[in-house]
Amino acid sequence: MADTANDAPLKRTPLAETHEASGARMVPFAGYSMPLQYAGIIAEHTACREGAGLFDVSHMGQLRLDESEPGAAAAWLERLTPSNINGLKEGAARYSVLTNEAGGVVDDLIITNFGDHMRLVVNGARRDAVAAHFAAHADPKVTVTPIDRALIAIQGPEAEAALAPFVSIDLSALTFMTAAYGEAFGADAMISRCGYTGEDGFEISLPGDVAPAAWTTLCENPKVSPVGLGARDTLRLEAGLCLYGQDLSEEISPVEADIGFIMPRRRREEGGFLGAERILAEAAQGPARKRVGLKIEGRVPARAGAVLQADGRDVGIVTSGGVGPTVGGPIAMGFVEAGHNEIGTELAAIVRGKAVPVTVAPLPFVPSRAKRKT
């Protein structure tokens, strides 16, 4: 997820009128008019953790990859990402990043293999950057086609029960990071089991003209609550998940961002992807700085941009911060120099000119409840 501001007119998702009719507070985000909140951030956060939260993520970019010969798309993506795409089974999805020549991150994305083609979901604010990156590294055997569809996410312990009556596939057969084609709300759809909250849940890609009725139908369930960008951010922060533009950027490497799990042994040994020289060196020797979790003492949150100090010396910076409703207090993530990033290290965040005690803490702050294979 990422946000950028510009002077272009705001675009609207197929659900914009539905949000406005429900009284949502709308704000500019990623070039779109998007709901910030409905009932309130804490109420929506709690609803997702205890019931099911409904999110409009139609601003995200959806792409289809087709290939003129078997294996071409996977081989191409392995030149652009440090992940194992050749080994991605049909029906499986994978979180990864597109890297640049300097080893930074162009965008983080979800890659799903459907056998004869692949589907990608990229950040809304990075659509143009991703398109330019793909064009600069184009492969004549791979065709990239944007998909104009709505995207709805439902997350929380009640998500499966709430969605199941309206889809043609057996949701219980989907496990975390898998996807299938089927029908949803009477229309053709792609349904995946992943998310950005730390909860179990699904994403439904479906035609834009079907989305408002689907949204309204789901909201008729008393256990389902619409959730805006405000609670989406507190949920992902508690889950320890990166936000593009803050925790990821074209200067930050995946090793610095502590998402080295996307790079398996084969890719570490073989390399062959953009930025491999820097990324593999950092993986082997350790990065000069690393993303960490931060528990804040007291009630004052440390927001993005707050300087982190050790013994009065600047050693890092907060990149995401706020109050975690489930945690019950302020939490943050940030980058800290090697030597100061071990769990339990005591630091200070400079908040409005005052030093606030913080402690390096393990991520995530709230354990994931995704339905994984057993």
MISE-558678 format. One line per 3 residues: number of its first residue (from 1); their letters; for each residue x, y, z of C-alpha. Coordinates in Angstrom, 2 decimals, decimal comma, m for minus. Layout:
% residues N
NUM> A> X Y Z ~ ...
***
This chain:
% residues 374
1> MAD> 0,00 0,00 0,00 ~ 1,30 3,44 m0,83 ~ 0,08 7,02 m1,06
4> TAN> 1,20 9,91 m3,22 ~ m0,22 13,37 m3,68 ~ m0,55 15,25 m6,96
7> DAP> m2,81 17,77 m8,65 ~ m4,63 15,30 m10,92 ~ m8,39 14,91 m10,39
10> LKR> m9,18 12,11 m7,97 ~ m10,33 8,84 m9,49 ~ m13,26 6,94 m8,02
13> TPL> m13,60 3,22 m7,37 ~ m16,82 1,42 m8,37 ~ m17,79 1,61 m4,69
16> AET> m17,30 5,35 m4,16 ~ m21,02 6,20 m4,24 ~ m21,75 3,32 m1,87
19> HEA> m19,21 4,68 0,63 ~ m20,60 8,20 0,39 ~ m24,17 6,98 0,83
22> SGA> m23,15 5,18 4,03 ~ m21,66 8,37 5,48 ~ m18,00 7,45 5,10
25> RMV> m15,44 10,23 5,49 ~ m13,67 10,33 2,12 ~ m10,04 11,43 1,63
28> PFA> m7,52 11,48 m1,24 ~ m5,38 8,33 m1,32 ~ m3,21 6,92 m4,11
31> GYS> m4,94 9,21 m6,59 ~ m8,41 8,01 m5,55 ~ m11,20 9,27 m3,33
34> MPL> m11,20 6,61 m0,61 ~ m13,02 6,07 2,71 ~ m10,92 6,99 5,75
37> QYA> m13,49 5,80 8,28 ~ m17,15 4,95 8,82 ~ m18,03 4,34 12,49
40> GII> m14,56 5,29 13,71 ~ m11,06 3,83 13,53 ~ m11,09 1,96 16,86
43> AEH> m14,57 0,54 16,28 ~ m13,64 m0,62 12,77 ~ m10,31 m2,07 13,95
46> TAC> m12,09 m4,04 16,69 ~ m14,78 m5,22 14,28 ~ m12,13 m6,74 12,03
49> REG> m10,32 m8,45 14,91 ~ m13,53 m9,84 16,43 ~ m15,91 m10,25 13,47
52> AGL> m15,25 m9,37 9,85 ~ m14,03 m6,14 8,28 ~ m14,91 m5,20 4,70
55> FDV> m12,38 m3,17 2,70 ~ m12,54 m1,49 m0,70 ~ m9,11 m2,07 m2,26
58> SHM> m10,18 m1,38 m5,84 ~ m7,46 1,29 m6,10 ~ m4,88 m1,49 m6,26
61> GQL> m3,52 m2,33 m9,69 ~ m4,54 m5,72 m11,12 ~ m2,50 m7,17 m13,99
64> RLD> m2,52 m10,34 m16,08 ~ 0,64 m11,92 m17,49 ~ 0,41 m14,13 m20,58
67> ESE> 3,34 m15,94 m22,20 ~ 4,09 m17,13 m25,71 ~ 6,03 m20,15 m24,45
70> PGA> 5,78 m22,14 m21,21 ~ 7,86 m20,79 m18,36 ~ 8,55 m17,40 m19,94
73> AAA> 6,53 m15,39 m17,41 ~ 8,12 m17,09 m14,41 ~ 11,61 m16,65 m15,86
76> WLE> 10,90 m12,96 m16,52 ~ 9,62 m12,39 m12,99 ~ 12,69 m14,10 m11,55
79> RLT> 14,79 m11,42 m13,25 ~ 12,69 m8,73 m11,58 ~ 12,15 m10,26 m8,13
82> PSN> 14,34 m12,22 m5,67 ~ 11,63 m14,84 m5,14 ~ 11,09 m18,40 m6,36
85> ING> 8,52 m17,94 m9,13 ~ 9,48 m21,03 m11,13 ~ 8,47 m23,12 m8,14
88> LKE> 5,12 m21,40 m7,63 ~ 2,45 m24,09 m7,93 ~ m0,76 m23,57 m9,86
91> GAA> m3,33 m21,90 m7,63 ~ m0,65 m20,55 m5,28 ~ 0,09 m16,90 m4,56
94> RYS> 3,34 m15,36 m3,38 ~ 4,23 m12,04 m1,76 ~ 7,34 m10,50 m3,30
97> VLT> 8,95 m7,23 m4,36 ~ 10,13 m5,78 m7,64 ~ 13,72 m4,66 m7,19
100> NEA> 15,69 m2,04 m9,11 ~ 19,31 m2,07 m10,23 ~ 20,41 m0,44 m6,96
103> GGV> 18,74 m3,12 m4,85 ~ 15,83 m0,95 m3,72 ~ 12,15 m1,82 m3,98
106> VDD> 10,06 m0,53 m6,88 ~ 6,92 m2,02 m5,35 ~ 5,71 m4,93 m3,26
109> LII> 3,12 m7,16 m4,89 ~ 1,21 m10,44 m4,88 ~ 1,94 m12,92 m7,71
112> TNF> m0,56 m15,72 m8,37 ~ 0,03 m18,62 m10,76 ~ m2,99 m19,89 m12,72
115> GDH> m1,08 m22,26 m14,97 ~ m1,48 m20,70 m18,41 ~ m1,24 m17,16 m17,01
118> MRL> m0,37 m15,22 m13,87 ~ m2,18 m12,48 m11,98 ~ m0,44 m9,63 m10,14
121> VVN> m1,75 m7,13 m7,62 ~ 0,38 m4,00 m7,20 ~ 0,00 m0,85 m5,11
124> GAR> m2,37 1,75 m6,47 ~ 0,04 4,65 m6,14 ~ 2,78 2,62 m7,85
127> RDA> 0,83 1,62 m10,98 ~ 2,74 4,03 m13,23 ~ 6,11 3,19 m11,67
130> VAA> 5,46 m0,54 m12,14 ~ 4,33 m0,01 m15,74 ~ 7,49 1,96 m16,50
133> HFA> 9,65 m0,67 m14,79 ~ 8,03 m3,47 m16,77 ~ 8,44 m1,51 m20,01
136> AHA> 12,12 m0,87 m19,29 ~ 12,71 m4,59 m18,73 ~ 10,18 m5,98 m21,19
139> DPK> 10,36 m9,53 m22,51 ~ 8,83 m10,12 m25,98 ~ 7,57 m13,50 m24,78
142> VTV> 5,51 m11,94 m21,93 ~ 2,44 m9,71 m22,30 ~ 1,26 m7,55 m19,42
145> TPI> m2,42 m6,51 m19,49 ~ m4,10 m4,25 m16,92 ~ m7,39 m5,63 m15,55
148> DRA> m10,19 m3,16 m14,83 ~ m12,07 m4,83 m11,98 ~ m13,17 m4,03 m8,46
151> LIA> m11,32 m5,61 m5,55 ~ m13,00 m6,22 m2,20 ~ m11,29 m7,68 0,87
154> IQG> m13,06 m9,28 3,83 ~ m10,90 m9,98 6,87 ~ m11,47 m11,40 10,33
157> PEA> m12,52 m14,58 12,16 ~ m16,06 m14,39 10,67 ~ m14,85 m13,74 7,09
160> EAA> m15,24 m17,27 5,74 ~ m18,72 m17,76 7,16 ~ m19,85 m14,37 5,88
163> LAP> m18,54 m14,85 2,32 ~ m19,25 m18,57 1,78 ~ m22,97 m18,30 0,86
166> FVS> m22,19 m16,00 m2,06 ~ m19,38 m17,87 m3,85 ~ m19,34 m21,04 m5,93
169> IDL> m16,08 m22,46 m4,60 ~ m15,40 m24,25 m1,32 ~ m13,65 m21,57 0,71
172> SAL> m12,54 m24,11 3,31 ~ m10,34 m25,69 0,63 ~ m8,41 m22,44 0,16
175> TFM> m5,50 m21,94 2,53 ~ m3,37 m18,85 3,10 ~ m1,79 m17,56 m0,15
178> TAA> m3,88 m19,66 m2,52 ~ m6,50 m18,56 m5,06 ~ m9,13 m19,91 m7,44
181> YGE> m11,51 m18,78 m10,14 ~ m15,24 m19,18 m9,57 ~ m18,42 m17,17 m9,20
184> AFG> m19,08 m14,55 m6,55 ~ m22,37 m12,71 m6,23 ~ m23,46 m14,17 m9,57
187> ADA> m20,42 m12,96 m11,53 ~ m17,09 m14,43 m12,57 ~ m14,48 m13,75 m9,92
190> MIS> m10,99 m14,50 m8,67 ~ m11,01 m15,34 m4,98 ~ m7,79 m15,44 m2,96
193> RCG> m7,04 m16,10 0,70 ~ m4,55 m13,53 1,89 ~ m4,74 m10,01 3,32
196> YTG> m3,17 m7,02 5,03 ~ m4,48 m7,26 8,59 ~ m2,97 m10,36 10,18
199> EDG> m6,44 m11,92 10,23 ~ m7,81 m14,74 8,11 ~ m9,65 m13,45 5,08
202> FEI> m10,22 m13,18 1,36 ~ m9,97 m10,85 m1,63 ~ m12,61 m10,96 m4,35
205> SLP> m11,78 m9,54 m7,79 ~ m15,05 m9,05 m9,66 ~ m16,66 m6,76 m12,26
208> GDV> m17,08 m3,18 m11,13 ~ m20,80 m3,10 m11,85 ~ m21,35 m6,03 m9,47
211> APA> m19,28 m4,61 m6,62 ~ m21,87 m2,24 m5,04 ~ m24,49 m4,98 m4,68
214> AWT> m21,86 m7,40 m3,35 ~ m20,71 m4,82 m0,78 ~ m24,27 m4,07 0,32
217> TLC> m25,11 m7,77 0,61 ~ m22,09 m8,47 2,81 ~ m22,86 m5,46 5,01
220> ENP> m26,32 m6,86 5,72 ~ m24,58 m9,44 7,90 ~ m24,42 m7,96 11,44
223> KVS> m20,97 m9,48 11,92 ~ m19,55 m7,58 8,92 ~ m18,45 m3,94 9,22
226> PVG> m17,05 m1,63 6,52 ~ m13,51 m0,54 7,33 ~ m11,64 2,50 6,03
229> LGA> m8,00 3,42 5,54 ~ m7,54 4,53 9,15 ~ m8,20 1,12 10,68
232> RDT> m6,52 m0,59 7,75 ~ m3,33 1,16 8,86 ~ m3,62 0,25 12,54
235> LRL> m4,39 m3,36 11,61 ~ m1,39 m3,72 9,30 ~ 0,87 m1,97 11,84
238> EAG> m0,09 m4,45 14,56 ~ 0,52 m7,24 12,01 ~ 4,02 m5,86 11,34
241> LCL> 3,35 m5,40 7,62 ~ 5,18 m2,88 5,45 ~ 3,59 0,19 3,89
244> YGQ> 5,15 1,22 0,59 ~ 6,43 4,79 0,71 ~ 7,25 4,49 4,41
247> DLS> 8,71 1,06 5,24 ~ 9,62 0,29 1,61 ~ 11,02 2,55 m1,10
250> EEI> 13,34 2,60 m4,09 ~ 16,24 3,18 m1,66 ~ 15,33 0,53 0,93
253> SPV> 16,39 m3,06 0,18 ~ 14,27 m6,10 1,09 ~ 17,00 m7,20 3,51
256> EAD> 16,93 m3,84 5,30 ~ 13,14 m4,09 5,41 ~ 13,48 m7,50 7,13
259> IGF> 11,48 m9,33 4,47 ~ 14,33 m11,60 3,43 ~ 11,90 m14,55 3,68
262> IMP> 10,84 m13,70 0,11 ~ 14,29 m14,80 m1,10 ~ 14,77 m18,59 m0,75
265> RRR> 18,07 m20,43 m0,80 ~ 18,12 m21,04 m4,55 ~ 17,76 m17,35 m5,34
268> REE> 20,43 m16,47 m2,78 ~ 22,80 m18,94 m4,43 ~ 21,97 m18,19 m8,06
271> GGF> 21,20 m14,47 m7,97 ~ 20,27 m13,26 m11,44 ~ 17,78 m10,58 m10,37
274> LGA> 18,00 m6,79 m10,42 ~ 20,01 m5,42 m7,51 ~ 21,35 m8,85 m6,59
277> ERI> 24,86 m7,60 m5,83 ~ 23,72 m5,34 m2,99 ~ 20,91 m7,57 m1,76
280> LAE> 22,99 m10,76 m1,59 ~ 25,84 m8,93 0,13 ~ 23,45 m7,60 2,77
283> AAQ> 21,89 m11,04 3,20 ~ 25,33 m12,59 3,78 ~ 26,95 m9,87 5,88
286> GPA> 23,96 m8,18 7,47 ~ 22,57 m4,77 6,50 ~ 23,81 m1,49 7,94
289> RKR> 20,28 m0,86 9,21 ~ 17,20 m2,99 9,72 ~ 13,45 m2,56 10,13
292> VGL> 12,36 m3,39 13,68 ~ 9,29 m3,24 15,86 ~ 9,18 m0,61 18,60
295> KIE> 7,14 m0,60 21,82 ~ 6,61 2,92 23,09 ~ 6,58 3,70 26,81
298> GRV> 3,60 5,74 27,96 ~ 0,65 6,90 25,86 ~ 2,25 9,28 23,33
301> PAR> 2,73 7,66 19,90 ~ 5,92 8,05 17,87 ~ 4,84 8,83 14,31
304> AGA> 6,67 8,39 11,02 ~ 9,68 10,71 10,86 ~ 10,52 10,64 14,57
307> VLQ> 14,28 10,29 15,10 ~ 15,53 7,33 17,16 ~ 18,50 7,87 19,44
310> ADG> 20,86 5,83 21,59 ~ 22,89 7,73 24,22 ~ 21,95 11,00 22,52
313> RDV> 23,17 9,90 19,07 ~ 20,85 9,46 16,09 ~ 20,71 5,74 15,21
316> GIV> 17,46 5,41 13,28 ~ 14,07 6,74 12,29 ~ 10,44 5,74 12,77
319> TSG> 8,75 4,89 9,48 ~ 5,30 3,80 10,72 ~ 3,77 4,55 14,08
322> GVG> 0,51 4,99 15,92 ~ m1,68 3,45 18,59 ~ m2,42 m0,27 18,39
325> PTV> m6,01 m0,77 19,63 ~ m5,53 m4,52 20,14 ~ m2,10 m4,05 21,72
328> GGP> m3,52 m1,35 23,96 ~ m0,87 1,30 23,45 ~ 1,47 3,06 21,03
331> IAM> 3,62 0,95 18,72 ~ 5,85 1,68 15,75 ~ 8,25 0,31 13,19
334> GFV> 11,44 1,93 12,04 ~ 14,97 1,48 10,77 ~ 17,76 1,18 13,31
337> EAG> 21,52 0,88 12,81 ~ 23,19 m2,49 13,25 ~ 24,30 m2,80 16,85
340> HNE> 21,13 m1,18 18,12 ~ 18,48 m3,37 16,49 ~ 18,47 m6,42 18,76
343> IGT> 15,23 m7,32 20,54 ~ 15,13 m5,62 23,94 ~ 17,45 m2,74 23,00
346> ELA> 16,38 0,47 24,73 ~ 16,26 3,63 22,60 ~ 14,58 7,01 22,65
349> AIV> 12,21 8,48 20,07 ~ 12,23 12,26 19,77 ~ 8,57 13,30 19,86
352> RGK> 7,80 17,03 19,78 ~ 11,30 17,75 21,08 ~ 11,12 15,31 23,96
355> AVP> 12,84 11,93 24,33 ~ 10,28 9,13 24,72 ~ 11,63 5,72 25,85
358> VTV> 11,14 2,91 23,31 ~ 12,23 m0,71 23,21 ~ 13,04 m2,80 20,14
361> APL> 10,30 m5,44 20,02 ~ 9,60 m8,56 17,95 ~ 7,22 m8,39 15,00
364> PFV> 4,34 m8,88 14,60 ~ 2,77 m7,18 17,60 ~ m0,36 m9,33 17,14
367> PSR> 0,08 m12,96 16,00 ~ m1,21 m13,85 12,55 ~ m4,44 m15,83 12,38
370> AKR> m4,18 m16,69 8,68 ~ m5,42 m20,19 7,79 ~ m2,22 m21,99 6,82
373> KT> m1,67 m25,54 5,62 ~ m1,38 m28,02 8,47
***
